[in-house]
Amino acid sequence: MVDISIPRPDFEKDRGQIGIETLVVFIAMILVAALAAGVLINTAGMLQTSAQSTSQDAQSGVTDRLDVSAATGVVQNASKLPASAGHENSSKVINETTISVSLAPGSDPINVNDTTIRWTGPGGATTLTNENFTVSAVTDEGETKPVLNSQTDRFQVTINLTEQPVSVLEGGETVHLTFVTSSGAETVFQMNVPASLADASPGEAVRL
């Protein structure tokens, strides 16, 4: 008679083998999860750093700007100036401007020499750099010129209009100035020359 009975498994041996395989798979899953978590944490850190840097740059582009409070111009006889300065229609012109600047509220320190000035006037449009203007201090806490370092600092930016790329200004003319700091923040200011300069003496400063 043939024995067709099914042998019973040895649960003691099989249980140990299955437990080891499960443990190996479990450890492998933990290692993979740990590696994935590390990658996610590093990526999140990089994204956070990038976001903070972008936020700071954006904030600087808004807050780190100049406050332009006033401008004056020096009157000069046109006959004393070279013809290239551009003064065909007037006997007296403005040949030099001085503009008062300070830190806008909430602004970090600004190096005025790193600022550019977009000049748009009767002679056309151009961009002025620190080669085209000079900076002097009215009040300078800590003597940090050309860096505006305090809300009490007041500097003056002087532009000689007889030097290219700008031209002298005649009575009634208007100039639009845009001060752009190194962070990209902009301040717009308009200078208006008095309609007539006939009564002003040579060397006299008039408000623009």
N, CA and C atoms as an extended XYZ file, in Angstrom:
624
Properties=species:S:1:pos:R:3:atomname:S:1:resname:S:1:resid:I:1 pbc="F F F"
N         0.858       -1.201        0.000 N   MET     1
C         0.000        0.000        0.000 CA  MET     1
C         0.887        1.242        0.000 C   MET     1
N         0.523        2.149       -0.898 N   VAL     2
C         1.355        3.357       -1.026 CA  VAL     2
C         0.943        4.369        0.035 C   VAL     2
N         1.984        4.992        0.649 N   ASP     3
C         1.722        6.003        1.675 CA  ASP     3
C         1.520        7.355        0.987 C   ASP     3
N         0.287        7.866        0.970 N   ILE     4
C        -0.014        9.145        0.305 CA  ILE     4
C        -0.241       10.271        1.312 C   ILE     4
N         0.167       10.064        2.502 N   SER     5
C        -0.027       11.104        3.521 CA  SER     5
C         0.928       12.260        3.265 C   SER     5
N         0.476       13.432        3.561 N   ILE     6
C         1.277       14.653        3.364 CA  ILE     6
C         2.110       14.892        4.616 C   ILE     6
N         3.435       15.041        4.407 N   PRO     7
C         4.273       15.248        5.605 CA  PRO     7
C         3.975       16.592        6.260 C   PRO     7
N         3.962       16.616        7.492 N   ARG     8
C         3.712       17.831        8.245 CA  ARG     8
C         4.978       18.685        8.275 C   ARG     8
N         4.841       20.011        8.060 N   PRO     9
C         6.038       20.872        8.079 CA  PRO     9
C         6.649       20.960        9.468 C   PRO     9
N         7.931       21.143        9.428 N   ASP    10
C         8.639       21.335       10.692 CA  ASP    10
C         8.565       22.818       11.046 C   ASP    10
N         7.588       23.179       11.824 N   PHE    11
C         7.344       24.596       12.123 CA  PHE    11
C         8.510       25.240       12.859 C   PHE    11
N         9.209       24.480       13.619 N   GLU    12
C        10.307       25.067       14.379 CA  GLU    12
C        11.413       25.562       13.452 C   GLU    12
N        11.753       24.733       12.398 N   LYS    13
C        12.800       25.125       11.446 CA  LYS    13
C        12.313       26.224       10.507 C   LYS    13
N        11.106       26.027        9.935 N   ASP    14
C        10.586       26.999        8.968 CA  ASP    14
C        10.376       28.361        9.585 C   ASP    14
N         9.932       28.404       10.799 N   ARG    15
C         9.660       29.679       11.452 CA  ARG    15
C        10.935       30.508       11.558 C   ARG    15
N        12.025       29.892       11.848 N   GLY    16
C        13.287       30.622       11.964 CA  GLY    16
C        13.736       31.195       10.637 C   GLY    16
N        13.606       30.440        9.541 N   GLN    17
C        14.013       30.907        8.232 CA  GLN    17
C        13.158       32.078        7.766 C   GLN    17
N        11.848       31.973        7.932 N   ILE    18
C        10.961       33.066        7.539 CA  ILE    18
C        11.243       34.317        8.365 C   ILE    18
N        11.513       34.176        9.630 N   GLY    19
C        11.801       35.324       10.489 CA  GLY    19
C        13.046       36.059       10.061 C   GLY    19
N        14.096       35.354        9.643 N   ILE    20
C        15.344       35.993        9.210 CA  ILE    20
C        15.133       36.752        7.913 C   ILE    20
N        14.421       36.135        6.958 N   GLU    21
C        14.150       36.810        5.684 CA  GLU    21
C        13.343       38.079        5.897 C   GLU    21
N        12.331       37.981        6.746 N   THR    22
C        11.507       39.164        7.032 CA  THR    22
C        12.341       40.268        7.683 C   THR    22
N        13.234       39.846        8.595 N   LEU    23
C        14.082       40.828        9.268 CA  LEU    23
C        15.012       41.530        8.281 C   LEU    23
N        15.585       40.751        7.327 N   VAL    24
C        16.482       41.348        6.324 CA  VAL    24
C        15.738       42.362        5.470 C   VAL    24
N        14.520       41.961        5.017 N   VAL    25
C        13.708       42.874        4.214 CA  VAL    25
C        13.348       44.115        5.007 C   VAL    25
N        13.010       43.936        6.266 N   PHE    26
C        12.625       45.065        7.117 CA  PHE    26
C        13.781       46.041        7.298 C   PHE    26
N        14.985       45.500        7.537 N   ILE    27
C        16.165       46.360        7.708 CA  ILE    27
C        16.465       47.118        6.414 C   ILE    27
N        16.324       46.396        5.283 N   ALA    28
C        16.556       47.060        3.994 CA  ALA    28
C        15.577       48.206        3.771 C   ALA    28
N        14.307       47.970        4.153 N   MET    29
C        13.309       49.029        4.006 CA  MET    29
C        13.647       50.223        4.889 C   MET    29
N        14.144       49.950        6.091 N   ILE    30
C        14.522       51.045        6.997 CA  ILE    30
C        15.675       51.848        6.412 C   ILE    30
N        16.683       51.154        5.848 N   LEU    31
C        17.829       51.852        5.255 CA  LEU    31
C        17.404       52.732        4.078 C   LEU    31
N        16.534       52.163        3.216 N   VAL    32
C        16.047       52.946        2.078 CA  VAL    32
C        15.269       54.163        2.549 C   VAL    32
N        14.414       53.974        3.563 N   ALA    33
C        13.637       55.089        4.093 CA  ALA    33
C        14.539       56.149        4.706 C   ALA    33
N        15.610       55.692        5.401 N   ALA    34
C        16.540       56.652        6.020 CA  ALA    34
C        17.268       57.458        4.960 C   ALA    34
N        17.706       56.792        3.892 N   LEU    35
C        18.381       57.504        2.812 CA  LEU    35
C        17.438       58.510        2.146 C   LEU    35
N        16.207       58.076        1.911 N   ALA    36
C        15.235       58.980        1.293 CA  ALA    36
C        14.951       60.176        2.181 C   ALA    36
N        14.846       59.918        3.489 N   ALA    37
C        14.602       61.017        4.424 CA  ALA    37
C        15.765       61.998        4.441 C   ALA    37
N        17.000       61.459        4.363 N   GLY    38
C        18.172       62.335        4.329 CA  GLY    38
C        18.183       63.227        3.105 C   GLY    38
N        17.833       62.633        1.953 N   VAL    39
C        17.772       63.421        0.717 CA  VAL    39
C        16.705       64.509        0.824 C   VAL    39
N        15.546       64.161        1.371 N   LEU    40
C        14.469       65.129        1.517 CA  LEU    40
C        14.855       66.257        2.456 C   LEU    40
N        15.538       65.909        3.562 N   ILE    41
C        15.952       66.937        4.531 CA  ILE    41
C        16.966       67.883        3.893 C   ILE    41
N        17.950       67.312        3.171 N   ASN    42
C        18.945       68.163        2.512 CA  ASN    42
C        18.303       69.066        1.470 C   ASN    42
N        17.379       68.502        0.700 N   THR    43
C        16.688       69.302       -0.316 CA  THR    43
C        15.879       70.419        0.317 C   THR    43
N        15.179       70.083        1.404 N   ALA    44
C        14.389       71.102        2.104 CA  ALA    44
C        15.276       72.204        2.652 C   ALA    44
N        16.458       71.824        3.174 N   GLY    45
C        17.383       72.832        3.685 CA  GLY    45
C        17.881       73.754        2.602 C   GLY    45
N        18.215       73.171        1.436 N   MET    46
C        18.675       73.992        0.316 CA  MET    46
C        17.581       74.934       -0.164 C   MET    46
N        16.353       74.421       -0.243 N   LEU    47
C        15.243       75.266       -0.666 CA  LEU    47
C        14.986       76.393        0.319 C   LEU    47
N        15.121       76.092        1.617 N   GLN    48
C        14.904       77.125        2.631 CA  GLN    48
C        15.965       78.208        2.542 C   GLN    48
N        17.231       77.773        2.356 N   THR    49
C        18.320       78.748        2.227 CA  THR    49
C        18.115       79.623        1.002 C   THR    49
N        17.729       78.990       -0.115 N   SER    50
C        17.486       79.746       -1.347 CA  SER    50
C        16.331       80.719       -1.176 C   SER    50
N        15.277       80.263       -0.488 N   ALA    51
C        14.117       81.127       -0.278 CA  ALA    51
C        14.473       82.315        0.602 C   ALA    51
N        15.289       82.070        1.649 N   GLN    52
C        15.699       83.163        2.526 CA  GLN    52
C        16.546       84.173        1.775 C   GLN    52
N        17.481       83.669        0.941 N   SER    53
C        18.329       84.572        0.157 CA  SER    53
C        17.505       85.401       -0.811 C   SER    53
N        16.554       84.750       -1.484 N   THR    54
C        15.681       85.473       -2.421 CA  THR    54
C        14.844       86.508       -1.696 C   THR    54
N        14.355       86.139       -0.510 N   SER    55
C        13.544       87.068        0.269 CA  SER    55
C        14.351       88.277        0.703 C   SER    55
N        15.605       88.027        1.139 N   GLN    56
C        16.459       89.138        1.565 CA  GLN    56
C        16.783       90.053        0.395 C   GLN    56
N        17.082       89.458       -0.782 N   ASP    57
C        17.382       90.273       -1.962 CA  ASP    57
C        16.172       91.114       -2.355 C   ASP    57
N        14.988       90.489       -2.297 N   ALA    58
C        13.772       91.217       -2.650 CA  ALA    58
C        13.505       92.347       -1.672 C   ALA    58
N        13.754       92.079       -0.381 N   GLN    59
C        13.538       93.112        0.625 CA  GLN    59
C        14.512       94.258        0.438 C   GLN    59
N        15.794       93.921        0.145 N   SER    60
C        16.790       94.967       -0.081 CA  SER    60
C        16.431       95.816       -1.290 C   SER    60
N        15.859       95.151       -2.305 N   GLY    61
C        15.478       95.875       -3.509 CA  GLY    61
C        14.354       96.860       -3.285 C   GLY    61
N        13.680       96.744       -2.156 N   VAL    62
C        12.586       97.660       -1.831 CA  VAL    62
C        13.002       98.671       -0.767 C   VAL    62
N        13.709       98.213        0.269 N   THR    63
C        13.983       99.071        1.424 CA  THR    63
C        15.308       99.818        1.344 C   THR    63
N        16.325       99.218        0.715 N   ASP    64
C        17.650       99.840        0.698 CA  ASP    64
C        17.724      100.893       -0.409 C   ASP    64
N        17.077      102.019       -0.149 N   ARG    65
C        17.045      103.073       -1.163 CA  ARG    65
C        17.376      104.419       -0.533 C   ARG    65
N        17.657      105.378       -1.397 N   LEU    66
C        17.995      106.728       -0.954 CA  LEU    66
C        16.748      107.582       -0.813 C   LEU    66
N        16.828      108.538        0.083 N   ASP    67
C        15.800      109.562        0.214 CA  ASP    67
C        16.397      110.861       -0.329 C   ASP    67
N        15.819      111.403       -1.383 N   VAL    68
C        16.307      112.637       -2.004 CA  VAL    68
C        15.407      113.779       -1.531 C   VAL    68
N        15.984      114.731       -0.829 N   SER    69
C        15.161      115.757       -0.183 CA  SER    69
C        15.131      117.084       -0.924 C   SER    69
N        16.209      117.452       -1.599 N   ALA    70
C        16.238      118.772       -2.242 CA  ALA    70
C        17.363      118.830       -3.254 C   ALA    70
N        17.282      119.841       -4.127 N   ALA    71
C        18.338      120.063       -5.122 CA  ALA    71
C        18.483      121.555       -5.376 C   ALA    71
N        19.708      121.973       -5.586 N   THR    72
C        19.978      123.365       -5.937 CA  THR    72
C        20.843      123.390       -7.193 C   THR    72
N        20.818      124.540       -7.868 N   GLY    73
C        21.635      124.714       -9.054 CA  GLY    73
C        22.402      126.013       -8.988 C   GLY    73
N        23.598      126.006       -9.548 N   VAL    74
C        24.446      127.203       -9.564 CA  VAL    74
C        24.272      127.912      -10.897 C   VAL    74
N        23.958      129.214      -10.834 N   VAL    75
C        23.742      130.029      -12.035 CA  VAL    75
C        25.081      130.526      -12.574 C   VAL    75
N        25.188      130.500      -13.886 N   GLN    76
C        26.416      130.988      -14.522 CA  GLN    76
C        26.069      131.689      -15.835 C   GLN    76
N        26.853      132.701      -16.175 N   ASN    77
C        26.684      133.354      -17.465 CA  ASN    77
C        27.046      132.373      -18.573 C   ASN    77
N        26.164      132.214      -19.540 N   ALA    78
C        26.406      131.269      -20.623 CA  ALA    78
C        27.665      131.619      -21.406 C   ALA    78
N        27.991      132.907      -21.460 N   SER    79
C        29.164      133.334      -22.221 CA  SER    79
C        30.466      132.840      -21.595 C   SER    79
N        30.421      132.459      -20.333 N   LYS    80
C        31.613      131.967      -19.644 CA  LYS    80
C        31.834      130.474      -19.868 C   LYS    80
N        30.893      129.829      -20.535 N   LEU    81
C        30.955      128.378      -20.689 CA  LEU    81
C        31.306      128.017      -22.128 C   LEU    81
N        31.917      126.857      -22.339 N   PRO    82
C        32.219      126.436      -23.716 CA  PRO    82
C        30.945      126.169      -24.495 C   PRO    82
N        31.003      126.333      -25.785 N   ALA    83
C        29.820      126.144      -26.637 CA  ALA    83
C        29.306      124.716      -26.560 C   ALA    83
N        30.188      123.758      -26.271 N   SER    84
C        29.788      122.349      -26.218 CA  SER    84
C        28.874      122.044      -25.043 C   SER    84
N        28.788      122.976      -24.081 N   ALA    85
C        27.937      122.744      -22.916 CA  ALA    85
C        26.461      122.825      -23.287 C   ALA    85
N        26.124      123.483      -24.387 N   GLY    86
C        24.736      123.550      -24.844 CA  GLY    86
C        23.943      124.643      -24.169 C   GLY    86
N        24.001      125.851      -24.691 N   HIS    87
C        23.298      126.994      -24.081 CA  HIS    87
C        22.952      128.013      -25.154 C   HIS    87
N        22.396      127.553      -26.211 N   GLU    88
C        22.173      128.423      -27.365 CA  GLU    88
C        21.098      129.476      -27.136 C   GLU    88
N        20.142      129.210      -26.222 N   ASN    89
C        18.961      130.074      -26.143 CA  ASN    89
C        18.925      130.985      -24.923 C   ASN    89
N        19.901      130.900      -24.047 N   SER    90
C        19.839      131.680      -22.802 CA  SER    90
C        21.168      132.352      -22.503 C   SER    90
N        21.060      133.473      -21.802 N   SER    91
C        22.275      134.180      -21.382 CA  SER    91
C        22.782      133.652      -20.049 C   SER    91
N        21.851      133.067      -19.244 N   LYS    92
C        22.232      132.475      -17.962 CA  LYS    92
C        21.683      131.051      -17.879 C   LYS    92
N        22.497      130.182      -17.328 N   VAL    93
C        22.127      128.766      -17.262 CA  VAL    93
C        22.550      128.179      -15.914 C   VAL    93
N        22.098      126.968      -15.670 N   ILE    94
C        22.551      126.211      -14.502 CA  ILE    94
C        23.694      125.315      -14.974 C   ILE    94
N        24.868      125.500      -14.399 N   ASN    95
C        26.018      124.714      -14.846 CA  ASN    95
C        26.459      123.669      -13.819 C   ASN    95
N        25.777      123.641      -12.662 N   GLU    96
C        26.128      122.656      -11.630 CA  GLU    96
C        24.923      122.417      -10.735 C   GLU    96
N        24.672      121.164      -10.375 N   THR    97
C        23.574      120.845       -9.468 CA  THR    97
C        24.110      120.104       -8.252 C   THR    97
N        23.482      120.363       -7.127 N   THR    98
C        23.827      119.667       -5.885 CA  THR    98
C        22.546      119.083       -5.300 C   THR    98
N        22.556      117.782       -5.041 N   ILE    99
C        21.362      117.059       -4.609 CA  ILE    99
C        21.614      116.458       -3.234 C   ILE    99
N        20.697      116.688       -2.303 N   SER   100
C        20.836      116.184       -0.931 CA  SER   100
C        20.221      114.798       -0.823 C   SER   100
N        20.999      113.850       -0.270 N   VAL   101
C        20.513      112.475       -0.129 CA  VAL   101
C        20.754      111.975        1.292 C   VAL   101
N        19.922      111.033        1.702 N   SER   102
C        20.053      110.377        3.007 CA  SER   102
C        19.460      108.982        2.879 C   SER   102
N        19.510      108.218        3.966 N   LEU   103
C        18.930      106.880        3.955 CA  LEU   103
C        17.415      106.961        4.082 C   LEU   103
N        16.713      106.180        3.273 N   ALA   104
C        15.262      106.075        3.435 CA  ALA   104
C        14.977      105.308        4.726 C   ALA   104
N        13.816      105.528        5.358 N   PRO   105
C        13.476      104.803        6.582 CA  PRO   105
C        13.551      103.292        6.383 C   PRO   105
N        14.232      102.610        7.298 N   GLY   106
C        14.348      101.160        7.228 CA  GLY   106
C        15.464      100.657        6.338 C   GLY   106
N        16.215      101.573        5.743 N   SER   107
C        17.266      101.159        4.825 CA  SER   107
C        18.529      100.756        5.561 C   SER   107
N        19.241       99.763        5.015 N   ASP   108
C        20.572       99.410        5.489 CA  ASP   108
C        21.568      100.414        4.915 C   ASP   108
N        22.830      100.396        5.409 N   PRO   109
C        23.836      101.327        4.880 CA  PRO   109
C        23.964      101.236        3.359 C   PRO   109
N        24.196      102.375        2.724 N   ILE   110
C        24.307      102.457        1.262 CA  ILE   110
C        25.584      103.209        0.897 C   ILE   110
N        26.360      102.613        0.004 N   ASN   111
C        27.529      103.289       -0.547 CA  ASN   111
C        27.062      104.138       -1.729 C   ASN   111
N        27.096      105.444       -1.550 N   VAL   112
C        26.586      106.333       -2.598 CA  VAL   112
C        27.431      106.230       -3.870 C   VAL   112
N        28.708      105.909       -3.732 N   ASN   113
C        29.558      105.767       -4.916 CA  ASN   113
C        29.161      104.569       -5.768 C   ASN   113
N        28.439      103.617       -5.183 N   ASP   114
C        27.965      102.457       -5.938 CA  ASP   114
C        26.595      102.715       -6.570 C   ASP   114
N        26.058      103.898       -6.337 N   THR   115
C        24.755      104.262       -6.886 CA  THR   115
C        24.906      104.824       -8.293 C   THR   115
N        23.966      104.503       -9.157 N   THR   116
C        23.927      105.112      -10.488 CA  THR   116
C        22.730      106.057      -10.558 C   THR   116
N        22.841      107.052      -11.424 N   ILE   117
C        21.779      108.046      -11.602 CA  ILE   117
C        21.354      108.054      -13.063 C   ILE   117
N        20.099      107.686      -13.286 N   ARG   118
C        19.560      107.777      -14.654 CA  ARG   118
C        19.031      109.195      -14.851 C   ARG   118
N        19.652      109.910      -15.774 N   TRP   119
C        19.354      111.326      -16.042 CA  TRP   119
C        18.547      111.418      -17.323 C   TRP   119
N        17.367      111.994      -17.224 N   THR   120
C        16.534      112.209      -18.415 CA  THR   120
C        16.160      113.677      -18.464 C   THR   120
N        16.699      114.381      -19.449 N   GLY   121
C        16.466      115.818      -19.532 CA  GLY   121
C        16.407      116.284      -20.963 C   GLY   121
N        16.470      117.606      -21.170 N   PRO   122
C        16.366      118.168      -22.519 CA  PRO   122
C        17.438      117.651      -23.470 C   PRO   122
N        18.615      117.335      -22.929 N   GLY   123
C        19.700      116.857      -23.779 CA  GLY   123
C        19.636      115.371      -24.073 C   GLY   123
N        18.619      114.687      -23.547 N   GLY   124
C        18.500      113.245      -23.766 CA  GLY   124
C        18.613      112.478      -22.459 C   GLY   124
N        18.786      111.180      -22.582 N   ALA   125
C        18.868      110.298      -21.412 CA  ALA   125
C        20.244      109.656      -21.345 C   ALA   125
N        20.761      109.528      -20.116 N   THR   126
C        22.059      108.894      -19.911 CA  THR   126
C        22.123      108.360      -18.482 C   THR   126
N        23.121      107.555      -18.213 N   THR   127
C        23.326      107.011      -16.871 CA  THR   127
C        24.642      107.535      -16.325 C   THR   127
N        24.570      108.128      -15.142 N   LEU   128
C        25.748      108.688      -14.494 CA  LEU   128
C        26.261      107.732      -13.422 C   LEU   128
N        27.585      107.583      -13.356 N   THR   129
C        28.221      106.786      -12.314 CA  THR   129
C        29.078      107.704      -11.452 C   THR   129
N        29.797      107.120      -10.499 N   ASN   130
C        30.604      107.956       -9.601 CA  ASN   130
C        31.731      108.693      -10.320 C   ASN   130
N        31.950      108.368      -11.594 N   GLU   131
C        32.919      109.142      -12.379 CA  GLU   131
C        32.312      110.463      -12.832 C   GLU   131
N        30.992      110.583      -12.748 N   ASN   132
C        30.300      111.780      -13.233 CA  ASN   132
C        29.798      112.672      -12.110 C   ASN   132
N        29.970      112.264      -10.861 N   PHE   133
C        29.531      113.103       -9.744 CA  PHE   133
C        30.480      112.939       -8.560 C   PHE   133
N        30.386      113.889       -7.641 N   THR   134
C        31.193      113.833       -6.418 CA  THR   134
C        30.261      113.803       -5.209 C   THR   134
N        30.743      113.206       -4.138 N   VAL   135
C        29.953      113.082       -2.915 CA  VAL   135
C        30.659      113.818       -1.784 C   VAL   135
N        29.916      114.668       -1.105 N   SER   136
C        30.442      115.380        0.063 CA  SER   136
C        29.483      115.183        1.230 C   SER   136
N        30.014      115.337        2.435 N   ALA   137
C        29.215      115.079        3.633 CA  ALA   137
C        28.759      116.375        4.277 C   ALA   137
N        27.496      116.416        4.644 N   VAL   138
C        26.956      117.512        5.453 CA  VAL   138
C        26.997      117.090        6.916 C   VAL   138
N        26.408      115.958        7.224 N   THR   139
C        26.565      115.297        8.525 CA  THR   139
C        26.965      113.856        8.234 C   THR   139
N        27.959      113.369        8.963 N   ASP   140
C        28.515      112.048        8.679 CA  ASP   140
C        28.916      111.380        9.988 C   ASP   140
N        27.966      110.695       10.615 N   GLU   141
C        28.231      110.004       11.870 CA  GLU   141
C        29.222      108.865       11.636 C   GLU   141
N        30.331      108.933       12.344 N   GLY   142
C        31.359      107.902       12.202 CA  GLY   142
C        32.301      108.126       11.042 C   GLY   142
N        32.111      109.212       10.291 N   GLU   143
C        32.972      109.557        9.159 CA  GLU   143
C        33.120      108.369        8.201 C   GLU   143
N        31.992      107.932        7.677 N   THR   144
C        31.964      106.747        6.810 CA  THR   144
C        31.782      107.091        5.332 C   THR   144
N        31.803      108.365        4.969 N   LYS   145
C        31.637      108.771        3.571 CA  LYS   145
C        32.534      107.948        2.650 C   LYS   145
N        32.032      107.428        1.538 N   PRO   146
C        30.750      107.709        0.872 CA  PRO   146
C        29.600      106.784        1.281 C   PRO   146
N        29.738      106.111        2.427 N   VAL   147
C        28.696      105.193        2.872 CA  VAL   147
C        27.758      105.906        3.836 C   VAL   147
N        26.477      105.979        3.474 N   LEU   148
C        25.453      106.465        4.399 CA  LEU   148
C        25.195      105.352        5.408 C   LEU   148
N        25.549      105.605        6.673 N   ASN   149
C        25.527      104.541        7.670 CA  ASN   149
C        24.496      104.770        8.760 C   ASN   149
N        23.926      105.955        8.801 N   SER   150
C        22.998      106.306        9.866 CA  SER   150
C        21.867      107.159        9.300 C   SER   150
N        20.716      107.123        9.984 N   GLN   151
C        19.579      107.942        9.562 CA  GLN   151
C        19.867      109.432        9.714 C   GLN   151
N        20.897      109.778       10.487 N   THR   152
C        21.251      111.192       10.660 CA  THR   152
C        22.254      111.671        9.613 C   THR   152
N        22.821      110.758        8.831 N   ASP   153
C        23.787      111.152        7.810 CA  ASP   153
C        23.096      111.904        6.678 C   ASP   153
N        23.750      112.947        6.184 N   ARG   154
C        23.265      113.718        5.047 CA  ARG   154
C        24.445      113.976        4.110 C   ARG   154
N        24.314      113.507        2.869 N   PHE   155
C        25.362      113.727        1.880 CA  PHE   155
C        24.833      114.602        0.756 C   PHE   155
N        25.751      115.187        0.003 N   GLN   156
C        25.394      115.958       -1.179 CA  GLN   156
C        26.079      115.366       -2.405 C   GLN   156
N        25.295      115.149       -3.443 N   VAL   157
C        25.807      114.645       -4.714 CA  VAL   157
C        25.871      115.826       -5.682 C   VAL   157
N        27.056      116.142       -6.159 N   THR   158
C        27.252      117.303       -7.026 CA  THR   158
C        27.606      116.843       -8.442 C   THR   158
N        26.897      117.412       -9.414 N   ILE   159
C        27.093      117.058      -10.821 CA  ILE   159
C        27.472      118.312      -11.591 C   ILE   159
N        28.624      118.269      -12.230 N   ASN   160
C        29.062      119.379      -13.070 CA  ASN   160
C        28.448      119.189      -14.448 C   ASN   160
N        27.540      120.083      -14.828 N   LEU   161
C        26.785      119.919      -16.068 CA  LEU   161
C        27.561      120.352      -17.307 C   LEU   161
N        28.681      120.997      -17.121 N   THR   162
C        29.477      121.389      -18.290 CA  THR   162
C        30.287      120.214      -18.816 C   THR   162
N        30.316      119.138      -18.051 N   GLU   163
C        31.029      117.942      -18.479 CA  GLU   163
C        30.037      116.952      -19.071 C   GLU   163
N        30.419      116.346      -20.157 N   GLN   164
C        29.557      115.346      -20.784 CA  GLN   164
C        29.439      114.151      -19.843 C   GLN   164
N        28.343      113.381      -19.893 N   PRO   165
C        27.376      113.283      -20.987 CA  PRO   165
C        26.115      114.129      -20.816 C   PRO   165
N        26.089      115.058      -19.848 N   VAL   166
C        24.902      115.898      -19.684 CA  VAL   166
C        25.226      117.312      -20.130 C   VAL   166
N        24.185      118.133      -20.281 N   SER   167
C        24.377      119.507      -20.712 CA  SER   167
C        23.804      120.447      -19.664 C   SER   167
N        24.190      121.727      -19.761 N   VAL   168
C        23.689      122.724      -18.819 CA  VAL   168
C        22.184      122.886      -19.006 C   VAL   168
N        21.537      123.466      -17.965 N   LEU   169
C        20.077      123.610      -17.988 CA  LEU   169
C        19.702      125.073      -18.141 C   LEU   169
N        18.703      125.310      -18.956 N   GLU   170
C        18.199      126.664      -19.156 CA  GLU   170
C        16.902      126.852      -18.381 C   GLU   170
N        16.477      128.109      -18.254 N   GLY   171
C        15.269      128.430      -17.511 CA  GLY   171
C        14.051      127.679      -18.011 C   GLY   171
N        13.244      127.115      -17.079 N   GLY   172
C        12.018      126.409      -17.432 CA  GLY   172
C        12.196      124.941      -17.779 C   GLY   172
N        13.435      124.448      -17.826 N   GLU   173
C        13.650      123.054      -18.187 CA  GLU   173
C        13.488      122.122      -16.983 C   GLU   173
N        13.192      120.869      -17.276 N   THR   174
C        12.938      119.868      -16.237 CA  THR   174
C        13.817      118.651      -16.474 C   THR   174
N        14.313      118.075      -15.375 N   VAL   175
C        15.131      116.866      -15.446 CA  VAL   175
C        14.551      115.830      -14.494 C   VAL   175
N        14.423      114.610      -14.970 N   HIS   176
C        13.981      113.495      -14.128 CA  HIS   176
C        15.210      112.658      -13.761 C   HIS   176
N        15.383      112.440      -12.465 N   LEU   177
C        16.507      111.652      -11.970 CA  LEU   177
C        15.987      110.389      -11.302 C   LEU   177
N        16.640      109.268      -11.575 N   THR   178
C        16.316      108.016      -10.900 CA  THR   178
C        17.593      107.487      -10.266 C   THR   178
N        17.630      107.492       -8.926 N   PHE   179
C        18.780      106.981       -8.192 CA  PHE   179
C        18.585      105.477       -7.987 C   PHE   179
N        19.549      104.698       -8.443 N   VAL   180
C        19.468      103.238       -8.328 CA  VAL   180
C        20.624      102.756       -7.467 C   VAL   180
N        20.318      102.197       -6.291 N   THR   181
C        21.362      101.703       -5.402 CA  THR   181
C        21.873      100.347       -5.886 C   THR   181
N        22.927       99.855       -5.244 N   SER   182
C        23.532       98.587       -5.662 CA  SER   182
C        22.573       97.416       -5.502 C   SER   182
N        21.572       97.546       -4.619 N   SER   183
C        20.582       96.469       -4.433 CA  SER   183
C        19.473       96.533       -5.472 C   SER   183
N        19.456       97.591       -6.278 N   GLY   184
C        18.437       97.734       -7.314 CA  GLY   184
C        17.254       98.593       -6.914 C   GLY   184
N        17.245       99.106       -5.676 N   ALA   185
C        16.145       99.963       -5.234 CA  ALA   185
C        16.243      101.326       -5.925 C   ALA   185
N        15.097      101.873       -6.299 N   GLU   186
C        15.064      103.112       -7.071 CA  GLU   186
C        14.357      104.239       -6.306 C   GLU   186
N        14.870      105.450       -6.493 N   THR   187
C        14.232      106.660       -5.974 CA  THR   187
C        14.163      107.673       -7.109 C   THR   187
N        12.982      108.181       -7.377 N   VAL   188
C        12.778      109.122       -8.479 CA  VAL   188
C        12.679      110.538       -7.922 C   VAL   188
N        13.361      111.463       -8.580 N   PHE   189
C        13.334      112.862       -8.161 CA  PHE   189
C        13.299      113.744       -9.405 C   PHE   189
N        12.553      114.840       -9.320 N   GLN   190
C        12.424      115.760      -10.453 CA  GLN   190
C        13.007      117.121      -10.105 C   GLN   190
N        13.845      117.643      -10.988 N   MET   191
C        14.400      118.989      -10.821 CA  MET   191
C        13.736      119.927      -11.818 C   MET   191
N        13.266      121.046      -11.321 N   ASN   192
C        12.607      122.048      -12.153 CA  ASN   192
C        13.388      123.360      -12.085 C   ASN   192
N        13.933      123.766      -13.192 N   VAL   193
C        14.667      125.031      -13.239 CA  VAL   193
C        13.663      126.177      -13.260 C   VAL   193
N        13.894      127.233      -12.468 N   PRO   194
C        12.984      128.389      -12.518 CA  PRO   194
C        12.806      128.887      -13.944 C   PRO   194
N        11.620      129.398      -14.217 N   ALA   195
C        11.288      129.820      -15.581 CA  ALA   195
C        12.273      130.858      -16.113 C   ALA   195
N        12.757      131.705      -15.238 N   SER   196
C        13.705      132.731      -15.671 CA  SER   196
C        14.883      132.782      -14.702 C   SER   196
N        16.070      132.900      -15.262 N   LEU   197
C        17.291      133.032      -14.446 CA  LEU   197
C        17.903      134.420      -14.611 C   LEU   197
N        17.166      135.308      -15.268 N   ALA   198
C        17.721      136.619      -15.604 CA  ALA   198
C        18.088      137.428      -14.375 C   ALA   198
N        17.299      137.272      -13.300 N   ASP   199
C        17.564      138.092      -12.102 CA  ASP   199
C        18.589      137.476      -11.161 C   ASP   199
N        19.028      136.269      -11.457 N   ALA   200
C        20.013      135.606      -10.592 CA  ALA   200
C        21.424      136.045      -10.952 C   ALA   200
N        22.259      136.171       -9.927 N   SER   201
C        23.647      136.573      -10.146 CA  SER   201
C        24.507      135.341      -10.442 C   SER   201
N        25.564      135.506      -11.235 N   PRO   202
C        26.476      134.399      -11.483 CA  PRO   202
C        27.042      133.851      -10.174 C   PRO   202
N        27.026      132.543      -10.026 N   GLY   203
C        27.494      131.922       -8.794 CA  GLY   203
C        26.423      131.729       -7.752 C   GLY   203
N        25.242      132.324       -7.966 N   GLU   204
C        24.136      132.186       -7.010 CA  GLU   204
C        23.490      130.805       -7.133 C   GLU   204
N        23.102      130.250       -5.997 N   ALA   205
C        22.432      128.945       -5.973 CA  ALA   205
C        20.924      129.165       -5.925 C   ALA   205
N        20.212      128.486       -6.765 N   VAL   206
C        18.754      128.559       -6.796 CA  VAL   206
C        18.187      127.154       -6.566 C   VAL   206
N        17.020      127.105       -5.969 N   ARG   207
C        16.377      125.831       -5.699 CA  ARG   207
C        15.771      125.255       -6.986 C   ARG   207
N        15.964      123.970       -7.171 N   LEU   208
C        15.445      123.307       -8.364 CA  LEU   208
C        14.290      122.379       -7.987 C   LEU   208
